[in-house]
Amino acid sequence: MSDLSLVLLAAGSSSRFDMGIKKQWLRINYKPLWQFVADKFEQTQRFAKIIVVCSAEDIPFMQNYAEYHFVTGGATRQQSLKNALEFVDTPYLLVSDVARACVNDELLERIVEKKSLYDSVVPYLNVTDTIVYEETTIDRTKVKRIQTPQLSKTDILRSALKTEEEFTDESSAIVANGGTRGYVLGDEDAHKITFVDDLNRLTCLQAPSQDTLSGNGFDVHAFDKSQTELFLGGVKIDAGYGFKAHSDGDVALHSLIDALLGAAGMGDIGMLFPDNDDSYKDIDSKELLKRVVTKLYNYGFVIINVDITIAAQKPRIGLYKNEMRKVISEILHIDRSRVNVKATTTEKLGFIGRAEGVGVWANANLKYFNWKMIG
């Protein structure tokens, strides 16, 4: 049994990445970056446990990809690490950032070799440029660029983090607490992804898969004569009645949401917006769709096109289809030509034919955001 656990930090908001996508969800072939990195470490067979620290909203989706131990992150890197430490039961701990994606086995071996010699072992790079601090030139031979992963003795790291002072890495906290720090030569390939341009420096990352991801959705809602407004495809329909629903009942947008979530493998509308949650009572379904679209883009998806079929004996919606396409295309951030809306009846058969409600089928196609095309 290994005496070493791994913590991968992936709870950041990617605020400096400035691409509208969380960098941990950039695709390497078909895998998100966090999984690509975790799988690489797992293949070394060095770790008793691999803990991925992430945002709470990411956990349900991450669990669809892999069976690592997922822990909710904190407001800071240090708090995220504290949260992870609650689940570490080995004497040694390796901590790395998911954004440092190209750590090779040789670097890992250099770090692990010294685990018993110091309280913390860190990789570093020499500085070759002249360093000036507040108009004073510093001896660059005494300056080190510190990288991750860093290996620590677990109990000593726990003790060092029992402070309100914030540290930018584990070794600094340990040294401030009286512990020892050992150095091993790092690797330029272990460069951290902070800004978009950093992607061009990493040769170990494959381009995203160019597969098309398809999903479908189906939803029905009955009419409710006690309601005076009816919304369909994001457009108010002149009908004199509405839908029986927890939200505004826009069955077309609900079906579309399910199609988008299906293509992304992200569950269904009921999982994201449960009908027993009062915060969604009478909510505008366009707002729900906007939230889903934001989530899709954050998680590395791009919408290609959507196709919607509305089955209704009444109301007649032919005059509204173009407006629906306009509204939906704006929310999805795609050209109107990539949104298709069709209308049909059921020839007076079934509940739809009896004009008791409306049924909608939707299909959506997605692809992965191609970060290789940047620059």
LOGUGU-706488 format. One record per residue (C-alpha): residue number from 0; residue in three letters; x, y, z. Coordinates in nm, 4 decimals, padded with zeros to 6 digits. Example, Ala and Ser with C-alpha at 12.3 -4.5 7.8 and 13.67 -1.06 7.14 Angstrom:
<node 0, 'ALA', <01.2300, -00.4500, 00.7800>>
<node 1, 'SER', <01.3670, -00.1060, 00.7140>>
***
This chain:
<node 0, 'MET', <00.0000, 00.0000, 00.0000>>
<node 1, 'SER', <00.1385, 00.3393, -00.0959>>
<node 2, 'ASP', <00.2247, 00.5890, 00.1772>>
<node 3, 'LEU', <00.1597, 00.8815, -00.0583>>
<node 4, 'SER', <-00.1632, 01.0620, -00.1503>>
<node 5, 'LEU', <-00.2145, 01.3156, -00.4276>>
<node 6, 'VAL', <-00.4162, 01.6375, -00.4122>>
<node 7, 'LEU', <-00.4936, 01.8094, -00.7417>>
<node 8, 'LEU', <-00.6174, 02.1667, -00.7093>>
<node 9, 'ALA', <-00.8837, 02.2509, -00.9683>>
<node 10, 'ALA', <-01.1221, 02.4874, -00.7902>>
<node 11, 'GLY', <-01.0062, 02.8128, -00.9486>>
<node 12, 'SER', <-01.2369, 03.0408, -01.1457>>
<node 13, 'SER', <-00.9813, 03.0950, -01.4273>>
<node 14, 'SER', <-01.0302, 03.4708, -01.3960>>
<node 15, 'ARG', <-00.6901, 03.5433, -01.5529>>
<node 16, 'PHE', <-00.7461, 03.2956, -01.8346>>
<node 17, 'ASP', <-01.0047, 03.5291, -01.9886>>
<node 18, 'MET', <-01.1600, 03.2903, -02.2408>>
<node 19, 'GLY', <-01.5111, 03.2366, -02.1035>>
<node 20, 'ILE', <-01.4088, 02.8801, -02.0244>>
<node 21, 'LYS', <-01.2676, 02.7288, -01.7083>>
<node 22, 'LYS', <-00.9199, 02.6109, -01.8025>>
<node 23, 'GLN', <-00.9693, 02.2874, -01.6085>>
<node 24, 'TRP', <-01.2359, 02.2013, -01.8689>>
<node 25, 'LEU', <-01.0190, 02.2509, -02.1765>>
<node 26, 'ARG', <-01.0331, 01.9247, -02.3698>>
<node 27, 'ILE', <-00.7249, 01.7143, -02.4340>>
<node 28, 'ASN', <-00.8613, 01.4875, -02.7064>>
<node 29, 'TYR', <-01.1939, 01.4131, -02.5368>>
<node 30, 'LYS', <-01.0813, 01.4418, -02.1727>>
<node 31, 'PRO', <-01.1133, 01.7633, -01.9702>>
<node 32, 'LEU', <-00.7779, 01.8935, -01.8500>>
<node 33, 'TRP', <-00.8389, 01.7976, -01.4858>>
<node 34, 'GLN', <-00.9043, 01.4343, -01.5844>>
<node 35, 'PHE', <-00.6104, 01.4255, -01.8255>>
<node 36, 'VAL', <-00.3782, 01.5336, -01.5437>>
<node 37, 'ALA', <-00.5347, 01.3033, -01.2828>>
<node 38, 'ASP', <-00.5150, 01.0036, -01.5175>>
<node 39, 'LYS', <-00.1462, 01.0738, -01.5905>>
<node 40, 'PHE', <-00.0663, 01.0696, -01.2197>>
<node 41, 'GLU', <-00.2794, 00.7590, -01.1633>>
<node 42, 'GLN', <-00.0894, 00.5700, -01.4326>>
<node 43, 'THR', <00.2291, 00.6028, -01.2248>>
<node 44, 'GLN', <00.0648, 00.3798, -00.9612>>
<node 45, 'ARG', <00.2336, 00.5774, -00.6834>>
<node 46, 'PHE', <-00.0720, 00.6992, -00.4936>>
<node 47, 'ALA', <-00.2990, 00.5455, -00.2331>>
<node 48, 'LYS', <-00.5626, 00.8081, -00.3069>>
<node 49, 'ILE', <-00.6131, 01.0854, -00.5605>>
<node 50, 'ILE', <-00.8178, 01.3838, -00.4400>>
<node 51, 'VAL', <-00.9450, 01.6413, -00.6871>>
<node 52, 'VAL', <-01.0406, 01.9736, -00.5280>>
<node 53, 'CYS', <-01.3021, 02.1575, -00.7332>>
<node 54, 'SER', <-01.6003, 02.3880, -00.7118>>
<node 55, 'ALA', <-01.9167, 02.2384, -00.5630>>
<node 56, 'GLU', <-02.1133, 02.2864, -00.8859>>
<node 57, 'ASP', <-01.8512, 02.0907, -01.0834>>
<node 58, 'ILE', <-01.8612, 01.7792, -00.8669>>
<node 59, 'PRO', <-02.1786, 01.6150, -01.0083>>
<node 60, 'PHE', <-02.0466, 01.6575, -01.3622>>
<node 61, 'MET', <-01.6939, 01.5409, -01.2749>>
<node 62, 'GLN', <-01.8361, 01.2237, -01.1231>>
<node 63, 'ASN', <-01.9627, 01.1312, -01.4704>>
<node 64, 'TYR', <-01.6020, 01.1215, -01.5921>>
<node 65, 'ALA', <-01.4004, 00.9416, -01.3259>>
<node 66, 'GLU', <-01.4086, 00.7897, -00.9769>>
<node 67, 'TYR', <-01.1541, 01.0063, -00.8006>>
<node 68, 'HIS', <-01.2259, 01.1509, -00.4565>>
<node 69, 'PHE', <-01.3800, 01.4948, -00.5160>>
<node 70, 'VAL', <-01.3654, 01.7657, -00.2489>>
<node 71, 'THR', <-01.5233, 02.1100, -00.2547>>
<node 72, 'GLY', <-01.2672, 02.3882, -00.2744>>
<node 73, 'GLY', <-01.2483, 02.7044, -00.0672>>
<node 74, 'ALA', <-01.2206, 03.0731, -00.1422>>
<node 75, 'THR', <-00.8394, 03.0497, -00.1570>>
<node 76, 'ARG', <-00.5847, 02.7931, -00.2653>>
<node 77, 'GLN', <-00.4852, 02.7435, 00.0970>>
<node 78, 'GLN', <-00.8427, 02.6818, 00.2119>>
<node 79, 'SER', <-00.8913, 02.4350, -00.0727>>
<node 80, 'LEU', <-00.5859, 02.2455, 00.0483>>
<node 81, 'LYS', <-00.7144, 02.2468, 00.4061>>
<node 82, 'ASN', <-01.0419, 02.0967, 00.2842>>
<node 83, 'ALA', <-00.8526, 01.8210, 00.1030>>
<node 84, 'LEU', <-00.6331, 01.7445, 00.4050>>
<node 85, 'GLU', <-00.9392, 01.6268, 00.5939>>
<node 86, 'PHE', <-00.9442, 01.3224, 00.3647>>
<node 87, 'VAL', <-00.5721, 01.2431, 00.3604>>
<node 88, 'ASP', <-00.4657, 00.9445, 00.5720>>
<node 89, 'THR', <-00.1153, 00.8758, 00.4393>>
<node 90, 'PRO', <00.2103, 01.0082, 00.5963>>
<node 91, 'TYR', <00.3128, 01.1850, 00.2748>>
<node 92, 'LEU', <00.1186, 01.4127, 00.0432>>
<node 93, 'LEU', <00.1917, 01.5412, -00.3058>>
<node 94, 'VAL', <00.0096, 01.8614, -00.4051>>
<node 95, 'SER', <-00.0106, 01.9849, -00.7622>>
<node 96, 'ASP', <-00.2153, 02.2232, -00.9712>>
<node 97, 'VAL', <-00.4288, 02.0857, -01.2524>>
<node 98, 'ALA', <-00.3067, 02.3817, -01.4567>>
<node 99, 'ARG', <00.0457, 02.2352, -01.4401>>
<node 100, 'ALA', <-00.0420, 01.9681, -01.6924>>
<node 101, 'CYS', <00.2889, 01.8371, -01.8290>>
<node 102, 'VAL', <00.4654, 01.6989, -01.5217>>
<node 103, 'ASN', <00.6766, 01.4070, -01.6390>>
<node 104, 'ASP', <00.7714, 01.0935, -01.4483>>
<node 105, 'GLU', <01.1383, 01.1928, -01.4208>>
<node 106, 'LEU', <01.0481, 01.5068, -01.2266>>
<node 107, 'LEU', <00.8099, 01.3101, -01.0097>>
<node 108, 'GLU', <01.0832, 01.0554, -00.9356>>
<node 109, 'ARG', <01.3269, 01.3283, -00.8288>>
<node 110, 'ILE', <01.0707, 01.4657, -00.5851>>
<node 111, 'VAL', <00.9659, 01.1314, -00.4343>>
<node 112, 'GLU', <01.3277, 01.0174, -00.3864>>
<node 113, 'LYS', <01.3789, 01.2882, -00.1213>>
<node 114, 'LYS', <01.0482, 01.2524, 00.0634>>
<node 115, 'SER', <01.2046, 01.1262, 00.3865>>
<node 116, 'LEU', <01.4862, 01.3825, 00.3945>>
<node 117, 'TYR', <01.2846, 01.7043, 00.4323>>
<node 118, 'ASP', <00.9496, 01.8211, 00.5599>>
<node 119, 'SER', <00.8785, 01.9574, 00.2124>>
<node 120, 'VAL', <01.0354, 01.8832, -00.1267>>
<node 121, 'VAL', <00.9901, 02.1321, -00.4089>>
<node 122, 'PRO', <01.1019, 02.1546, -00.7718>>
<node 123, 'TYR', <01.2677, 02.4760, -00.8840>>
<node 124, 'LEU', <01.4077, 02.6436, -01.1922>>
<node 125, 'ASN', <01.7106, 02.8702, -01.2053>>
<node 126, 'VAL', <01.6693, 03.2326, -01.3055>>
<node 127, 'THR', <01.8750, 03.3413, -01.6062>>
<node 128, 'ASP', <01.7574, 03.7022, -01.6384>>
<node 129, 'THR', <01.8808, 03.9954, -01.4335>>
<node 130, 'ILE', <01.6572, 04.0472, -01.1305>>
<node 131, 'VAL', <01.5888, 04.3954, -00.9911>>
<node 132, 'TYR', <01.3872, 04.4461, -00.6731>>
<node 133, 'GLU', <01.2962, 04.8074, -00.5863>>
<node 134, 'GLU', <01.5945, 04.9429, -00.7844>>
<node 135, 'THR', <01.8345, 04.6926, -00.6297>>
<node 136, 'THR', <01.9901, 04.4277, -00.8520>>
<node 137, 'ILE', <01.9698, 04.0895, -00.6833>>
<node 138, 'ASP', <02.2155, 03.8043, -00.7212>>
<node 139, 'ARG', <02.0160, 03.5812, -00.9528>>
<node 140, 'THR', <02.2052, 03.2697, -00.8382>>
<node 141, 'LYS', <02.0210, 03.3050, -00.5089>>
<node 142, 'VAL', <01.6772, 03.3252, -00.6723>>
<node 143, 'LYS', <01.4648, 03.0188, -00.7477>>
<node 144, 'ARG', <01.1418, 02.9848, -00.9449>>
<node 145, 'ILE', <00.9338, 02.7412, -00.7430>>
<node 146, 'GLN', <00.7035, 02.4938, -00.9185>>
<node 147, 'THR', <00.4566, 02.2252, -00.8227>>
<node 148, 'PRO', <00.4058, 01.9403, -00.7516>>
<node 149, 'GLN', <00.5366, 01.9700, -00.3971>>
<node 150, 'LEU', <00.5704, 01.6812, -00.1561>>
<node 151, 'SER', <00.5116, 01.7299, 00.2160>>
<node 152, 'LYS', <00.4932, 01.5280, 00.5323>>
<node 153, 'THR', <00.1209, 01.5310, 00.5945>>
<node 154, 'ASP', <00.1149, 01.6034, 00.9671>>
<node 155, 'ILE', <00.3701, 01.8827, 00.9328>>
<node 156, 'LEU', <00.1710, 02.0430, 00.6525>>
<node 157, 'ARG', <-00.1488, 02.0222, 00.8594>>
<node 158, 'SER', <00.0245, 02.1968, 01.1464>>
<node 159, 'ALA', <00.1738, 02.4640, 00.9191>>
<node 160, 'LEU', <-00.1664, 02.5526, 00.7747>>
<node 161, 'LYS', <-00.3232, 02.6189, 01.1158>>
<node 162, 'THR', <-00.2842, 02.9907, 01.0590>>
<node 163, 'GLU', <-00.4737, 03.2810, 00.9094>>
<node 164, 'GLU', <-00.1654, 03.3885, 00.7157>>
<node 165, 'GLU', <-00.1947, 03.3087, 00.3454>>
<node 166, 'PHE', <00.0900, 03.1346, 00.1648>>
<node 167, 'THR', <00.1214, 03.0869, -00.2099>>
<node 168, 'ASP', <00.2620, 02.7350, -00.1773>>
<node 169, 'GLU', <00.2896, 02.4574, 00.0790>>
<node 170, 'SER', <00.6664, 02.4786, 00.1353>>
<node 171, 'SER', <00.6485, 02.8452, 00.2372>>
<node 172, 'ALA', <00.3936, 02.7603, 00.5053>>
<node 173, 'ILE', <00.6076, 02.4729, 00.6322>>
<node 174, 'VAL', <00.9268, 02.6839, 00.6459>>
<node 175, 'ALA', <00.7405, 02.9651, 00.8248>>
<node 176, 'ASN', <00.6319, 02.7040, 01.0804>>
<node 177, 'GLY', <00.9909, 02.5939, 01.1424>>
<node 178, 'GLY', <01.0023, 02.3018, 00.8982>>
<node 179, 'THR', <01.2661, 02.2108, 00.6420>>
<node 180, 'ARG', <01.2526, 02.2474, 00.2642>>
<node 181, 'GLY', <01.4546, 02.0505, 00.0107>>
<node 182, 'TYR', <01.4960, 02.1336, -00.3565>>
<node 183, 'VAL', <01.5096, 01.9274, -00.6736>>
<node 184, 'LEU', <01.5607, 02.0562, -01.0244>>
<node 185, 'GLY', <01.2297, 02.1299, -01.1921>>
<node 186, 'ASP', <01.1308, 02.1143, -01.5566>>
<node 187, 'GLU', <01.0438, 02.3858, -01.8079>>
<node 188, 'ASP', <00.7767, 02.1551, -01.9493>>
<node 189, 'ALA', <00.5987, 02.1674, -01.6127>>
<node 190, 'HIS', <00.4879, 02.5203, -01.6959>>
<node 191, 'LYS', <00.1632, 02.6343, -01.5375>>
<node 192, 'ILE', <-00.1331, 02.7442, -01.7506>>
<node 193, 'THR', <-00.2281, 03.0878, -01.6211>>
<node 194, 'PHE', <-00.2884, 03.2898, -01.9368>>
<node 195, 'VAL', <-00.4085, 03.1822, -02.2804>>
<node 196, 'ASP', <-00.0599, 03.2193, -02.4310>>
<node 197, 'ASP', <00.0707, 02.9575, -02.1887>>
<node 198, 'LEU', <-00.1059, 02.6876, -02.3894>>
<node 199, 'ASN', <00.1405, 02.7351, -02.6735>>
<node 200, 'ARG', <00.4294, 02.6376, -02.4436>>
<node 201, 'LEU', <00.2964, 02.2925, -02.3572>>
<node 202, 'THR', <00.3873, 02.0205, -02.6044>>
<node 203, 'CYS', <00.2279, 01.7310, -02.4145>>
<node 204, 'LEU', <-00.1293, 01.8450, -02.4823>>
<node 205, 'GLN', <-00.3246, 01.7068, -02.7772>>
<node 206, 'ALA', <-00.5835, 01.9115, -02.9624>>
<node 207, 'PRO', <-00.9478, 01.8586, -02.8650>>
<node 208, 'SER', <-01.1417, 01.5827, -03.0349>>
<node 209, 'GLN', <-01.3414, 01.7089, -03.3323>>
<node 210, 'ASP', <-01.6308, 01.4709, -03.2636>>
<node 211, 'THR', <-01.9841, 01.6066, -03.2912>>
<node 212, 'LEU', <-02.1839, 01.5491, -02.9719>>
<node 213, 'SER', <-02.5581, 01.5065, -03.0222>>
<node 214, 'GLY', <-02.8418, 01.5186, -02.7726>>
<node 215, 'ASN', <-03.2197, 01.5184, -02.7798>>
<node 216, 'GLY', <-03.4923, 01.6434, -02.5512>>
<node 217, 'PHE', <-03.8645, 01.5871, -02.5156>>
<node 218, 'ASP', <-04.1133, 01.7652, -02.2953>>
<node 219, 'VAL', <-04.4875, 01.8174, -02.2657>>
<node 220, 'HIS', <-04.7036, 02.0604, -02.0723>>
<node 221, 'ALA', <-05.0783, 02.0728, -02.0309>>
<node 222, 'PHE', <-05.2728, 02.3924, -02.0762>>
<node 223, 'ASP', <-05.3987, 02.5782, -01.7705>>
<node 224, 'LYS', <-05.6875, 02.8191, -01.8311>>
<node 225, 'SER', <-05.6198, 02.9892, -01.4977>>
<node 226, 'GLN', <-05.2962, 03.1193, -01.6486>>
<node 227, 'THR', <-05.3291, 03.4199, -01.8767>>
<node 228, 'GLU', <-04.9894, 03.4153, -02.0515>>
<node 229, 'LEU', <-04.8388, 03.1487, -02.2731>>
<node 230, 'PHE', <-04.4697, 03.1409, -02.3667>>
<node 231, 'LEU', <-04.3238, 02.9144, -02.6313>>
<node 232, 'GLY', <-03.9720, 02.9253, -02.7715>>
<node 233, 'GLY', <-03.9012, 03.2352, -02.5643>>
<node 234, 'VAL', <-04.1870, 03.4249, -02.7286>>
<node 235, 'LYS', <-04.5198, 03.5331, -02.5798>>
<node 236, 'ILE', <-04.8043, 03.3716, -02.7749>>
<node 237, 'ASP', <-05.1445, 03.5395, -02.8063>>
<node 238, 'ALA', <-05.3582, 03.2568, -02.6681>>
<node 239, 'GLY', <-05.5516, 03.3745, -02.3596>>
<node 240, 'TYR', <-05.4288, 03.0814, -02.1472>>
<node 241, 'GLY', <-05.0993, 02.9382, -02.0294>>
<node 242, 'PHE', <-04.9224, 02.6181, -01.9296>>
<node 243, 'LYS', <-04.9525, 02.4214, -01.6090>>
<node 244, 'ALA', <-04.5952, 02.4321, -01.4786>>
<node 245, 'HIS', <-04.3632, 02.5253, -01.1917>>
<node 246, 'SER', <-04.1830, 02.7791, -01.4105>>
<node 247, 'ASP', <-04.3404, 02.9755, -01.6948>>
<node 248, 'GLY', <-04.3913, 02.6385, -01.8682>>
<node 249, 'ASP', <-04.2083, 02.7162, -02.1921>>
<node 250, 'VAL', <-04.2067, 02.3579, -02.3130>>
<node 251, 'ALA', <-03.9962, 02.4391, -02.6213>>
<node 252, 'LEU', <-03.7107, 02.5864, -02.4175>>
<node 253, 'HIS', <-03.7353, 02.3053, -02.1634>>
<node 254, 'SER', <-03.6985, 02.0485, -02.4401>>
<node 255, 'LEU', <-03.4072, 02.2458, -02.5858>>
<node 256, 'ILE', <-03.2343, 02.2603, -02.2480>>
<node 257, 'ASP', <-03.2586, 01.8822, -02.2196>>
<node 258, 'ALA', <-03.1148, 01.8402, -02.5702>>
<node 259, 'LEU', <-02.8184, 02.0646, -02.4878>>
<node 260, 'LEU', <-02.7553, 01.8922, -02.1558>>
<node 261, 'GLY', <-02.7871, 01.5541, -02.3243>>
<node 262, 'ALA', <-02.5245, 01.6393, -02.5858>>
<node 263, 'ALA', <-02.2894, 01.7553, -02.3100>>
<node 264, 'GLY', <-02.3582, 01.4543, -02.0866>>
<node 265, 'MET', <-02.4759, 01.6861, -01.8092>>
<node 266, 'GLY', <-02.7975, 01.5203, -01.7004>>
<node 267, 'ASP', <-03.1338, 01.6881, -01.7472>>
<node 268, 'ILE', <-03.3303, 02.0010, -01.6632>>
<node 269, 'GLY', <-03.4771, 01.8460, -01.3490>>
<node 270, 'MET', <-03.1303, 01.7925, -01.2020>>
<node 271, 'LEU', <-03.0232, 02.1523, -01.2563>>
<node 272, 'PHE', <-03.3557, 02.3222, -01.1834>>
<node 273, 'PRO', <-03.5702, 02.0923, -00.9661>>
<node 274, 'ASP', <-03.9404, 02.1718, -00.9560>>
<node 275, 'ASN', <-03.9433, 02.1480, -00.5754>>
<node 276, 'ASP', <-03.7115, 02.4487, -00.5516>>
<node 277, 'ASP', <-03.9146, 02.7650, -00.4918>>
<node 278, 'SER', <-03.6410, 02.9818, -00.6431>>
<node 279, 'TYR', <-03.7547, 02.8576, -00.9846>>
<node 280, 'LYS', <-04.1242, 02.9235, -00.9254>>
<node 281, 'ASP', <-04.2662, 03.1109, -01.2287>>
<node 282, 'ILE', <-03.9128, 03.1796, -01.3555>>
<node 283, 'ASP', <-03.8663, 03.2914, -01.7149>>
<node 284, 'SER', <-03.7396, 02.9865, -01.9052>>
<node 285, 'LYS', <-03.5124, 03.2098, -02.1106>>
<node 286, 'GLU', <-03.3193, 03.2701, -01.7885>>
<node 287, 'LEU', <-03.2840, 02.8940, -01.7375>>
<node 288, 'LEU', <-03.1575, 02.8535, -02.0930>>
<node 289, 'LYS', <-02.9060, 03.1363, -02.0441>>
<node 290, 'ARG', <-02.7683, 02.9634, -01.7340>>
<node 291, 'VAL', <-02.7303, 02.6363, -01.9229>>
<node 292, 'VAL', <-02.5549, 02.8066, -02.2143>>
<node 293, 'THR', <-02.3122, 02.9765, -01.9753>>
<node 294, 'LYS', <-02.2408, 02.6422, -01.8105>>
<node 295, 'LEU', <-02.1814, 02.4767, -02.1487>>
<node 296, 'TYR', <-01.9304, 02.7390, -02.2545>>
<node 297, 'ASN', <-01.7609, 02.7341, -01.9121>>
<node 298, 'TYR', <-01.7201, 02.3577, -01.9447>>
<node 299, 'GLY', <-01.5594, 02.3734, -02.2871>>
<node 300, 'PHE', <-01.8479, 02.3140, -02.5266>>
<node 301, 'VAL', <-01.9476, 02.5095, -02.8369>>
<node 302, 'ILE', <-02.3014, 02.4931, -02.9751>>
<node 303, 'ILE', <-02.3185, 02.4010, -03.3442>>
<node 304, 'ASN', <-02.6915, 02.3975, -03.4182>>
<node 305, 'VAL', <-03.0329, 02.3096, -03.2746>>
<node 306, 'ASP', <-03.3550, 02.1781, -03.4265>>
<node 307, 'ILE', <-03.6926, 02.2054, -03.2530>>
<node 308, 'THR', <-04.0241, 02.0410, -03.3468>>
<node 309, 'ILE', <-04.3375, 02.1754, -03.1774>>
<node 310, 'ALA', <-04.6455, 01.9522, -03.1894>>
<node 311, 'ALA', <-04.9604, 02.1527, -03.1128>>
<node 312, 'GLN', <-05.3202, 02.1452, -03.2317>>
<node 313, 'LYS', <-05.3442, 02.4881, -03.0790>>
<node 314, 'PRO', <-05.2292, 02.7571, -03.0590>>
<node 315, 'ARG', <-05.1173, 02.8221, -03.4152>>
<node 316, 'ILE', <-04.7537, 02.9233, -03.4030>>
<node 317, 'GLY', <-04.6562, 02.9697, -03.7673>>
<node 318, 'LEU', <-04.6391, 03.3471, -03.7307>>
<node 319, 'TYR', <-04.4070, 03.3157, -03.4277>>
<node 320, 'LYS', <-04.1396, 03.0787, -03.5612>>
<node 321, 'ASN', <-03.9026, 03.3434, -03.6926>>
<node 322, 'GLU', <-03.9200, 03.5361, -03.3686>>
<node 323, 'MET', <-03.8455, 03.2140, -03.1785>>
<node 324, 'ARG', <-03.5383, 03.1565, -03.3946>>
<node 325, 'LYS', <-03.4211, 03.5098, -03.3267>>
<node 326, 'VAL', <-03.4640, 03.4839, -02.9503>>
<node 327, 'ILE', <-03.3049, 03.1400, -02.9233>>
<node 328, 'SER', <-03.0082, 03.2229, -03.1478>>
<node 329, 'GLU', <-02.9256, 03.5273, -02.9374>>
<node 330, 'ILE', <-02.9286, 03.3231, -02.6178>>
<node 331, 'LEU', <-02.7186, 03.0446, -02.7717>>
<node 332, 'HIS', <-02.4712, 03.2911, -02.9289>>
<node 333, 'ILE', <-02.5042, 03.1268, -03.2708>>
<node 334, 'ASP', <-02.6280, 03.2474, -03.6066>>
<node 335, 'ARG', <-03.0034, 03.2384, -03.6636>>
<node 336, 'SER', <-02.9509, 03.0004, -03.9561>>
<node 337, 'ARG', <-02.8310, 02.7392, -03.7052>>
<node 338, 'VAL', <-03.1626, 02.7438, -03.5167>>
<node 339, 'ASN', <-03.4489, 02.5576, -03.6814>>
<node 340, 'VAL', <-03.8070, 02.5649, -03.5521>>
<node 341, 'LYS', <-04.0742, 02.3400, -03.7015>>
<node 342, 'ALA', <-04.4440, 02.3133, -03.6199>>
<node 343, 'THR', <-04.6811, 02.0239, -03.6708>>
<node 344, 'THR', <-05.0089, 01.8816, -03.5402>>
<node 345, 'THR', <-05.1019, 01.5277, -03.4420>>
<node 346, 'GLU', <-05.4043, 01.5232, -03.6751>>
<node 347, 'LYS', <-05.6314, 01.5599, -03.3719>>
<node 348, 'LEU', <-05.4964, 01.2404, -03.2156>>
<node 349, 'GLY', <-05.4083, 01.2068, -02.8484>>
<node 350, 'PHE', <-05.3921, 01.4776, -02.5800>>
<node 351, 'ILE', <-05.2193, 01.7131, -02.8223>>
<node 352, 'GLY', <-05.4870, 01.6530, -03.0851>>
<node 353, 'ARG', <-05.7532, 01.7227, -02.8243>>
<node 354, 'ALA', <-05.5862, 02.0600, -02.7654>>
<node 355, 'GLU', <-05.5023, 01.9738, -02.4041>>
<node 356, 'GLY', <-05.1355, 02.0667, -02.4272>>
<node 357, 'VAL', <-04.8190, 02.0858, -02.6345>>
<node 358, 'GLY', <-04.5305, 01.8440, -02.6921>>
<node 359, 'VAL', <-04.1847, 01.9438, -02.8170>>
<node 360, 'TRP', <-03.8870, 01.7458, -02.9483>>
<node 361, 'ALA', <-03.5474, 01.9129, -02.9700>>
<node 362, 'ASN', <-03.2082, 01.8091, -03.1005>>
<node 363, 'ALA', <-02.8763, 01.9816, -03.0362>>
<node 364, 'ASN', <-02.5228, 01.9345, -03.1662>>
<node 365, 'LEU', <-02.2127, 02.0478, -02.9778>>
<node 366, 'LYS', <-01.8378, 02.0304, -03.0260>>
<node 367, 'TYR', <-01.5421, 02.0922, -02.7956>>
<node 368, 'PHE', <-01.3884, 02.4379, -02.7825>>
<node 369, 'ASN', <-01.0756, 02.4185, -02.9979>>
<node 370, 'TRP', <-00.8162, 02.6010, -02.7917>>
<node 371, 'LYS', <-00.5482, 02.4954, -03.0426>>
<node 372, 'MET', <-00.6889, 02.7536, -03.2832>>
<node 373, 'ILE', <-00.6062, 03.0415, -03.0477>>
<node 374, 'GLY', <-00.3454, 03.2710, -03.1960>>
***
